[in-house]
Amino acid sequence: MNLSLPVARWTLSLYLLAMLMACADCRRAPQAKRNKLYQTVPEIIAAHGYPVEVHHVQTADGYILEMHRIPGGRGGSQATSPPGRPVLVLHGVQDSSAGWVINPRKSLGFVLADEGYDVWLGNNRGNTYGRAHVTLNPNKRRFWEFTLDSFSKYDNPAMIDYILETTGYDDLYYIGFSSSTISFWAMMNYYPAYNDKVRFMVALGPVATMKYFRSIVRIFVPFRKAIQKMSAIFSHNESFRHKPLYGVLGKIFCSKHSPTVPLCALGMFMLAGWDPKQLDKASLPVIFSHVPAGTGSLVMEQVSQYIASGRFQRYDYGKKQNLVRYGQRRPPEYFPEKVTAPVVLIWGPNDKMADKRDAALLAARLPNLVRSEPVNWRLWQHLDFMWGIDANRLVYSRVIHYMEQFGGAR
């Protein structure tokens, strides 16, 4: 899911691993092709002809997050004009900044840069580019003792403050997808003053409550506690660390002409929604070389709690620990009413993960909602926001349209 839903990635990866065990030559991919397949995000950006910078941000609790900046358009146009207004673009669970630069046609990161925006692609703790801390070791359990609440309380504010300090602007644009819309609403519950630091927010595949979550992943929710215990035992609460093996599997089994590629596509549709015309099967090996990108298993557990409870709330530690941590038996709820920054919601009519009914419930609670609109494609689903063939025409152009209403790039 993007709420790449963590358990869903777990299921798909097990499926691919099983196929790998049946293949004796799986690790013999040509080295030259593997090198191209496994480019880092900065390498991908540079390969497309855009300027790129790597920045490291330290959170208040010591995590170090890598951000990827595109300060100008293709060919280094920032040399003749200063960067435009900053925009922070954030990924979903089990993804990274890579999600915004690997669309098979036109990626959002490049669309924004070409429009003159100063693009900052963020990363949350625990993914490929968020595995560092001033004192904690990512190979030890303590590093992974964070929840989705940590993104709201620490990661988002740190990235926003760093961008504003670096650029000298008083506010920025925020584009969130899936779980990074959750972390946006929740951040404003912790720090209402950050509403003034966000000029305008666009929520793609927006999520708060998950009452109507329809992905096949839902069948795993009743087993979430057992899955969490297994993760604690076998992986010190880390969930699917990014490994080159995923890309190898994708190259072998999910390449365009592979006989098993229909199964790869079917797995994605069962997770996010049926939309075969928006999936470029040739892009699957590249996608799997970056996704899953890793996160903490407590983050996975919290998303499962959302699905099970139907509530938009903080992490549920159980009645006894909730009393200790929150002073009440149930975890406190988050209130979208705390978000006073202007917001546009763009949702998919066929999104199984961020259902249109949940989007409607969210829209009714946002006090400064500019618009809530469906993508003009009947089968548009969750993953299409990043990798849909027509994402630029159907979604990114709408994002640019609304940003221009709030001042544009200059």
Beta strands, then each sheet from edge to edge (+ up, - down):
strand 1: 53-58
strand 2: 63-70
strand 3: 86-90
strand 4: 118-121
strand 5: 132-133
strand 6: 172-177
strand 7: 198-204
strand 8: 238-239
strand 9: 295-296
strand 10: 343-347
strand 11: 369-374
sheet 1: 1+ 2- 4+ 3+ 6+ 7+ 10+ 11+
sheet 2: 1+ 2- 5+
sheet 3: 8+ 9-
end
